[in-house]
Amino acid sequence: MSHHALARFHTLGFLLGSSILAGLPGSLAAQEAASPQDGQTAASGAVVLDPLLITARDGSGGGQGDSIYRTPDAVSSTDAAEIQTRSGGNPQGALRMMPGVFTRQQSSQPGIEVNIRGLSGYGRVNAMIDGVPQTFRNIAGHEASGGSMLYVQPELLAGVDVARGAVAGAAGSGTLAGAANFRTLDIDDVVSEGQKQGVLTRLKFGDNGYHRSGMVAMGQRFDGLWGGMGEANYVVGTAYTVQGDYKGGHDYEIPGGQTGRASGNSPKGSLAKVEISPNAAHRFSIGWRDYDNTFRNSSYTWNVRNNTWTAGYAYDPGSRWINLDIEAYYNDSKLDYLNTTGSYAGRRTEDRTTGLNVTNRASVDWMGHPLDLQYGVSWSRNDFQTHYARGGNSPGKLDKASLFGEAALDLGRFGLNGGLRYDHWKIDGYRAPYAAGVGDCPAGGAACGDDWVTRDGGKLLPKIGLTFKAREDLELYASYAHTFRPPTTHEAFFSLVPFGNGTGSGVANNLDLRPETSRTVEIGANFVRDGLFLPGDKARLKVGAFHSDIRNYIVNDFVYVPGRGTTAMWVNRSGTTGMDGIEIEGGYDLGFAYLNLAFTASNTDDQPHGDGAGSGNGEGSVLPDTVATLDIGTRLMDRRLSLGAQVRYVGEGKEAIGDYSGSGITSQWTTTDAYTLVDLYGSYAVTDRVEAFLSVENVEDKKYGYAGSGYGGYAAQTGRGRTFIVGMTARF
């Protein structure tokens, strides 16, 4: 373990001790037992269900509710109200205010690339829409990361849940660093409790390029069907946003043109969901979400269309042994370059993902102790095809299959939880032709390649954890887990970057790429107490630390190939990459006033970067060394009026930058400066059904560059200048 890791773990010990001391004065009021959220926690608090289903909304100040503070794992959550008020409707802003989470935010790219603990791209993080993995990718320009991006209409979001580290269930298949689930509107978000039907609508206007957005959704519940036992419901919705080019701080005109940093885009989206329950034991569901947006990036005009289909069946006969969920999904992402000129004009790609998850949950007794079980299988296939002008995007299929099981045993104050999964993968891709006498192709014979090639493998991945209820209001937890992610077809079948409709050269393929693996140790604590200092107050705190050792890290390097010389190729780096950090979030709520805090101190810059990083063949994904958000607010006029201010601090970071000064291209790290931003927000309940809200981003109108956006975007100082947004949400 590195000196950095030891120092952080010593600091965590101090913080945990402080948490205990904070609860010592006065008598401890009896706490209401944590009720399981859809079966998420056992009596001991040990997690056995997928932690990406965090839906409770009670608790202090923030939108995450109490659930994350009763979960002995590194999880965070936000809801639509938080995204709209504190982040101006931008989910990237909300993600950057979670501990250990960041994004690759660029002015000209509405796609979201989630970064967890300094890792992103190529499946290292599983970003999902309603549980469906999003794997869109496009190598475009010298600042392309090539990582997976998620496209969702922000106005249709109900919230975002994040799990850091090893992830239980199907969501953890072939995932190295964690998962993020973007939840879209459901029946409970549109129709109020106790009502049969409802309409939810929102309208927003702004300045500095934010022109307008609107959303309307409606839903209805039916009961007493099929002899009185059946129920059904549906929800439909549509949304649009119109944004022009915004300015940076101090009226700075962000350059467009060939740099492709113009920020204008107008995403449209729709959804439809239906649930049918013939009786209490059976539930069928089907859903559809779509996204359509046109914007300019990397000197080309992109049109991105994303369609997500889901179908599910749940069987719960009331048995302690059976609680079955079957989920099937299909996602189709299409990209078209609308330009008529340029080396890649007319590019057309399609990314299709198909999957099936089967999970059963059981709650039984073992030697007089409650035992919760979750086990199942999952399979997914990502089929990426380039119909025209592929450039650096390699076609192929990646199959991932998992057999998984988790268990949580309640031993009173102690809890044991563990899991074991076997993940299998297979890639099937096209190896472009390459000449005889080059690479491994024998001299004097025919050319090699021009065929489809498969590679596969598998790995057994254990996890073990321990929880301890030190006090009624304080729970400690620790875990050790293995994770991995297989190489993608883009990496293994990389064929250089041919112009036009060329297929490149198979000499740059690396069919011997090994999966990246990680071993992670985590410790943490949850503190939940009402009446800490005053009657009726609420105190919530979650503190954690992690250390990960990553092997076989994959980068794009320039390597010597016989018969050709130096060639760009994705390779495994030898040695171990160490990453560690401390993550804190919490809140204190007095009713008339509240305070929320999120803090991350991390050391993730040990990660290697290849010679191609910063030049179009990958990017670095280092977290800034410190990221913190402090949110303070008050509630007035019988809590109808809420006013708040938040301070966002982003510390020094690192970006990969291509160096063209020598005889060849190399890459190096360059340091990015820290910055601090102040935002204001407020909301007013006009009636019980209508709420008006206001947000002011970057009140001081600072000129800055987004950390983690790539060096070019950072250096161009594309951070958004002061922006006012006003809106109204109504329920009928």
N, C-alpha and C positions, 0 to 999 in steps of 0.2 A: 504494500500500500504506500502511495507517495506521501511526502511530507505535507503536501497540500491537503490530501485526504485526511491525514491524521489531525491536522489543525482544525479542519472543519468538523470532524467527529468530536474533538474535545469541545469545540464551541457548542455543538448540539447538546452535549452533556450538560453544559452550563444552562442552556435554554430550557432543557427538560427539568432541571432542578429548580429553575426559577418558576416554571409552571406549577410545580408541586408546592413551593413556598407561597405562591400567590393564593392558593386555596386554603392555607392553614388558619388564618384568623377567623374566629367565629365558628358557630356550629354549621355543619353542612346539612342543608335542607335535603330531604329525600327527593331524589330525581325520579321522574316518571321513566319507566323502562322504555328503551328505544324500540318502537314497534317496527317490525320488518317492513321495508319498502318493497312490495312485490316479492317478498322472500329473499331480499338481498342479504340480510345479515342474520347469522345465528345468534343465539342468546349470548354467546361469548363475544360477539362482534366480528367473528371471523367471516371473511367474505367468501362466498361460494358461488354467487352468480356473477355474470358479467357486470363489472362495475360501471359500464357505460350507460346504465339505465337510471341515472340519478335524477329524480323528478320532484322530490319534496321541495316546497317553497316556503317553509316556516323558518324562523331563525332571525339572525341579526342582519340588519342593514342590506346586505348583498342579496343577489338573486339565487345564490347557491343553496340556501336553506340549511337545515341541520344535517342532511344526509352525509355530506362529505366529512363532517366532524364526528360521525358515528361509524365511519368506514375505516378500518385499520389498513389503509393502503394509500398510495399517492394518487388521489383523484381530485379533480376540480370540476366546477360546473358554473354555467351562467345561463340566464333566461332571456327571453325576448325583451322584457322591460329594461334590463340592464344594458343590453346591446343597443337599444334605441336611445336611452337617456344618456348613459355615460360614454358611449362610443359613437354617437351620431348615426347609428344603424349599421356601422361597419364591423362585421364579426372579426376582422383581423385585429382591430383595436382591442376588442374584448379578449381575444386569445393572448395578446401581448401583456395583458394585465393578470394572467394566471401565472402562478409560480412554475418555473421550469419549462414554460411554453413560449414559443416565439413564432414568427412567420417570416417568409421572404416577401416583404411588402414592397411593391414597385408601383410607381405612378401610372404606368401604362399597362399593368397586368391585373385584371380583376380576379384571376384565378388565385386560389389560396393554397400555398405550400406550407404545411404545418411542420414546425420544428419542435421536437421534444428533447430536452437535455442535450442540445447541440447536435442532434442527428436529424436528417431529413433526406427525402428523395429516394427513389428506387426501392420503395417498399419498406424503408427503415421505420416509417410511421404509417400506420393504417388509418387513413382519413376516409370517413364514411358519410353517406347521406342515409339516414334511417337504417343504419346497419349494413349498407351496401358499399363495398370498397370502391373508391374513386381512383383511377389509375391513368387519367389523361396525361400525356407527355408530348412535348414538342421541342426538339433542339432547334433553336432559332436565334441566330446572331451570336456575337462574341461574349454576351453576358448571360447566355442561357445556362440554367442549372441542370436541365434535363430531368429534374425531379417530378414526382407525381403532383398534379394540381387538381383541386376540387372547385367546381363551379356550381354555385347555388344562388338563387334570388334571395337577398338578405331579408326582404320584407316577409317572406314566407317561413322564416325560421322561428321555431319555438324555443330553441336553446342549443347549447353546445356542451357536451360532456367529454372530459379528457381523463384518460388513465395513463399514468407514466410508469415505465418499467414493464415488467412481465404482465400480460393481459390474459385474463381467464377466457375460456370458451373459444368460440369460432373467431371472434375479433382478434385473437392473439396469433392466428395462424401465420407463420412465416414473417413475423413482425419483430424488429430488433429493439425499438425504444419505447413503444407505447401506441396508443390509438386515440383518435378524436372522432366523436359521432355528432354530426350536425343534424339535429332533430327538426323536422318540418312540422307545421301545424297539424294537430290531431283534433278529434272531436271535443276533448275536454278543454282545448285552448279556444274553441269557437263558441261552444254552447255552455253556458254557466251551469254550475251544479244545481240540480233540482228542476232545470228547464228542459223542455222537449225540443226546442229549436232555437236557433240564434244566428246572428250576423255579426261579424267582426270586420271593422274597416279602419284604415289608417290613411292619412293624407299628410304629406310633408313638403315644405318649401325651404329653400336655403339660398345662400349667396356663395361667392367664390367657386363657381362652377357647379355647385349642387343646385340644379334647377328645381326638380320636383320628383316625388315618388308617390305611388298609391297602391293600396292593397284592399281587396275585399274577399271575404271568405264566409261561407254559410254552411250550416250543418243541421242535422235533425236526428233525434233519437226516436225509435219505435219500440214499444214493449207490449207484452200481452199477446205476442204472436204465436202461431202454431199450438193452439190449445192453452195459451196463457204462459208458457214457459220460455218462449223465444224472444229474442231481442235483436235489433239491427240498428245501425247508424251509418250516416255518410257525412263527409265533409268535402267541399270543393272550394277552390280559391284561385285567384289570379293576382298578379302584381306586376308593376313596371317601375322603372327608375330612369330618369333622364339626367345625365351628368355631362357637362362640358369640361373643357380644360380648366383646371384650377391654377391658382398662383401660389408660389411659395411665400415665405415670410417677407415682409417689407415690399409687397407688390412685385416680387421677383417672377418674371416670365419664364416658366419652365420651357426649355427648348424642345421643339418637336422635330419635324423634318426627318433627316436621316438617323438621328439619334433615337427616334421612336419613343420619346418619353411623354408624349401627349396623353392626357388622362381621361379624355372623353370616352364614355361608353354608356349604353342604354340597355341594361339587362331586362328581359321579360321572363316571366315564369308562371307556371300553373301547377296545380295539384288536384288529385281526386283520390279519395280513400273510402272504402266500404268495409264494414265489419258485420258479420251475421253470426248469431249464436242461437242455434235451434233449441238449446237447453243449456243448463249450467255447466255441462261437461264438455261441450264442443264450441269452438269459435273458429270461424273462417274469416280471412281478411285478404284484401287485394288493394294495391295502391299504385299510383302513377304520379311522377313529378317530371316537369320539363323545364329547360333553361335555354334561352336563345340570346346571344349577345354579339355585337359587332364592335370591334375596337382596333386601334392601331398599335402594333408592337413590333419591335425589331425591323422597322422599315416596311412592314407589310400590314395589310388590313386583314385581320382575322375575323372569321365568323365561326363561333363555337356553339354547337347545339348538344345538349346533354339530356338524355331521357333515362329515367330510373323506374323500373317496374319491380314490384314485390308481391308475393303471395305467401300466405301463412296459414297454418292450421295448429290449433292448440287443443290439447286433450287433458282435462283435469277431472277425473272421476271422483275425487275426494279421497283417494288412496294416499297413504303416506309414501308409497313407493313410486307413484306415477304422477308426473306433471310434465307432459310432453309438449315440446314446441318444434315445429317443422317450418323452416323458412326457405323459400326459393326466391332468387332474384336475377334480374338481367339489366345491365347498364350499357348504354350505347352513346359514345361521345364521338362527334364528328367535327373535323376542322377543315375549313376551306380558306385558302388565300384568295382574296377577291381581286388582287392586283393583276394587271395585264402585262407589266414589265418587271424585270428582276430575275435573278438566277433561279429563284424558286417560285415564280409566279404560277398560280394555278395549283399549288400544293393541295392535295386532298389526303387526309388520313382518317382512319376510323379505329376506335378503341372499344372493344366489346368485352364485357365481363359477365360471366354466368356462374351462378353458385347455388349450393344447397347446404343448409345447416340442419342438423337434427340433434336436439338436446333434451335430456330428461333430468329432472330434479327430484330428489327424495329427501325426506326428513324422518329419520328413524332414531331408535335408541341403541346404544352400544355399551353394554355393561353398566346400564343405568345412567348414561350420559347422552345428551342430545348429539346426534351426528347428522350433518347436512351433506348431501352428495350432489354433484353435478357431473354428468358425463355425456359424451356424444361424439359425433363425427361431423366433419365439414369438408367441402370440396369447392374449389373455385378455378375457373379458367379465364385468363386474360389473353385475348386474341387481338393483337395490334397489327393493323394492315396499313400499308402505304400505297394508295391508289395512284398517286402521281407526285413527282418531285420530292423524293424521300429525304434528300440531304443526309443529315446525321442520324436519322430515325430508322432503326432496323426493325423489320417486321418479324413476327414470331409469336409463339404461344408459350405462356407460363401456366402450368397446372400446379396447384397446391392442395394437398389433402392432409387432414389432421384427425388423429384419434386422441381424445383428451378426457381427462378426469380430474376432478378436484374434490376435496373433502375438508370439512371443518368440524372439529370435535370440541364441544363445550365441557370444560373440566371445572367449572365454577369461575374463580377469579382468573384462571389460566384458560387459554384456548390454543389449540394446535390446528394448523391448516397446512395442507400440502396439495401438490398437484403433479401430474405426470402427463406429458403429451408426446406423441410421436408425429413429427411433421415430415411429410414426403413432398418432393418437388420434381418437376420435369420441365425442361425447356425444349422447344421444337422450333428451329429457326432456319432461315435461308443463308447458306454460305455462298457469297458471291464468287465469281471466277477469279483466279489469280494464276500468273504465268508459271510455267515450268522453271525450276531453278531458283524459285523465290520461296523463302520460308521453308516449310516442310514438304514442298512439292518437288519431286525428283527431277533433276536436270535431264534434258534430252528426251523427255516424254511429252505427253499431252498436258494441257492446262488442267489445274485442279479446281475443285469447288463446283459451283453451279448445281448444288444439291441441297436438300433439306437434311438437317442433322439434329439428333436428340442427345440430351444429357440428362441424368437424373441423380437423385440421392435422397438421403433422409437422415434425421437426427432425433435422438431421444432427449427430452428437455424436462428436467425436474424443477420443482419449486417447493420450498418448505418455509413455514412461517410460524411465529409465536406471538400471542397477545397476552397481556397481563393487565388486569383491572386494578391499578394501584389504589384508586379511590373511586367512589361512585361517579366522580366527575372527571377522572383522569385515566386514560387507557394508553399503555405503551405497546408498541409492536415492532417486530423485526422480521426480515425475510431474506432469503437467498434464492436466486433464480437464474436459470440458463435461458437465453433466447437466441434466435438466429434469424437471418433472412437469406434466401437463396439468391444467386445472381440472376439478373433479369436478361431477357433476350436482347435488350438494347446494349448491355455491357458485353455479353458473350459473343454476340454477332455484329458488333460494331464494325462497319465497313468503310471507315473514313467519312468524308463529307462530299459526295459527288454533286456536281452541278446538274441542273435540269432534271431529266428523268433517268439519270444514271443510277447504277446499282452499287458502285464502289468496288472495293477489292476485299476478298475474303482473307487476304494476308493479315489484316488487322484483327481478325477474329481471335478470341481466346477461349477455346472450348474446355480449358482446364481450370477455369475460375472456380474457386471454392467459396462456399457460403461464408458470410460474416457471422461471427459468434460473439456473444456477450455473456459475462458472468457478473451479476449485480448483487451487491449487499445493500440493504436499506434498513434504517431504523427511524422510528418516529413516535409521535405522541399526539393524541387528541384530547382537548380539554373543553368540556361543555358544562356550563354552570349558569343557572338563573339565580338572581339575587346575590351576586358576588359582592357588590358594594352597597346597592340600594334595592329596596323591594321592587320587583318588576323588571330589573335590568337583565340583560342577557350577554354573557361572555362566551366567545367561541374562539378556539385557537387550534391550528394544525401545524405541527413542526416536523420536518423530516430531513434526512440526509441520505445521500446515496454515493456509492462508488462502483464504477463499471470498468471492467477490463475487456476490451474488444480485440479480437484477433481476426486476421485475414481481411483487414480493411481494404475495400476496393476503390481504386483511383484510376484516373486516366493519365498514363505516363507516356513518355517517348522512349521506346525501347529499340534495340538494334535487331533487325531482321535480316538474315543472310540473303544476299542477292538484291536487297532493296535499300538497306541502310536504316536510318532512324525513322520509326513509324509510330504513330499514335495508337495506343492499345490500352484497354482496361486490364489492370493487373491487381493481384493481391499484394499488399505490403506486408513484409515480415514483421515480427515483433508484436508487442502489445500496446494498444492505445488506451491510456487511462483517462477517465473522466469522473469528476466528483462535484458535489455541490450541496448546498443547504436550501431548502424550500420552506417558506413560511406563509401562511395566510390565516386571517382571523378577523374578528369583528367584535365591537362592543356597542350595544344598543340600549339607550335609555328611554326609547319611545319617542320623546321629543327631539332627540339628537342621536347620531350614530357615527361610528368610525369603522372603516374597513382598511385592511392592509394586505398587500401581497408583496413578497420579497424573495428574490433569488440571488444567491452568490454562488457562482459556478466557475469551474476550471475545465473548459472543454476544448482548449486550443492545442492540446496534445495530438489532435487528430491529424493524420497526414493529408497532404494535398498533392495531387499529381502535377506534372508539367503542363497538362492541358487545362488545369483549373484557372478560371478567370479569362479563358480564351475561347469559350464555347464548348469545351469538353468537361463539363462538371464545374462545380463551385465549392467553396468552403461553406460550412454551416455552423461556425463557432457562435455560441451564445455570447452576448456582451457579459463582461465579468460580473456586473451587478445590474439588476433590473428591479425597480421598486415602484409601487403605486400606493399612495396614501389618499384615501377618500373620506371626506368629512362632510356631514350634512345635518340639516335640521328639518323638523316637521312642525308646521304651524297651522293655525286656523282649524283646530280639531283634526289635525293630520291630513287635511285636504290639500295643503300646500307643502311641497318638499323642495328644498333648495340645497344644492351641494356643490362642492369644489373638489377637484382631484389634482394631485401633483404626480406626474409621471417622470421617473428618472431612468435613463438608459446609460449605463456606464460604457467604458471603452470596449471596443470590439475589434475583430480582425476580419478582413476580407482578402480573398485571393485575387491577385492581379497578374495578368500576363506580362512577361518581360520580353520585349522584342529587341533589346539593345545588343545582344550577343549574336553569335553565329546561328543560333537556333532559338526557339521559343522555350522559355522556362516560366515558372510561376513562383511567386513569393507572397508572404503575408504582408499586409500593410495595416497599420493601426487606424481605427476610426475613433473620433472624439466622442466624449460623453455629452449628453444634452438633457435638459430638464424642460418639461412642458407643463403648463397649467390649463385646465379646462374648467368650465362652469356648466351646470345643468340644473334643471328644475322641472317640476310637474305640478299641475293643479287639477284636482277633481272637480270639474264644472258641475257635474251631477254624478249619481251613482253609476251612470252608464257612459259618461263622456269625460275624457281626460285630455288636457292640453299639456304639451311639453316643449322644452327649449333646451338646446345644447349649444355651447360655444367652445369649439376646439381651438387650442393654441391661442389663448387669450392675449398673450404678449406678442403675437405675430412674429415669432422667431423664425429665422431662416436656418434650416438644418437639412441634413440628409438622413433618410431612414437607415438605421443600423440593420444589418442582415439583408440588405437589398441588392447585394453585389456592389463592387467598388464603383462602377460607372454610375449607377443610380445614386449611390451615396455622395460621390464627388459632385454630381450635378445638383445637389441640394434640392431634391424633389419632395421633401417633406411638405405637407399641406400647411398653408398659411392660415391665418385666423378665418374661421368659418362659422357662420350662424345657421342653425337649422331650427325651424319651428314646425310643430305638427300637432295632430289631434287623432286620438284613438277613440272609437265608439263601439259599444256593444248594444245590440238590440235583440 
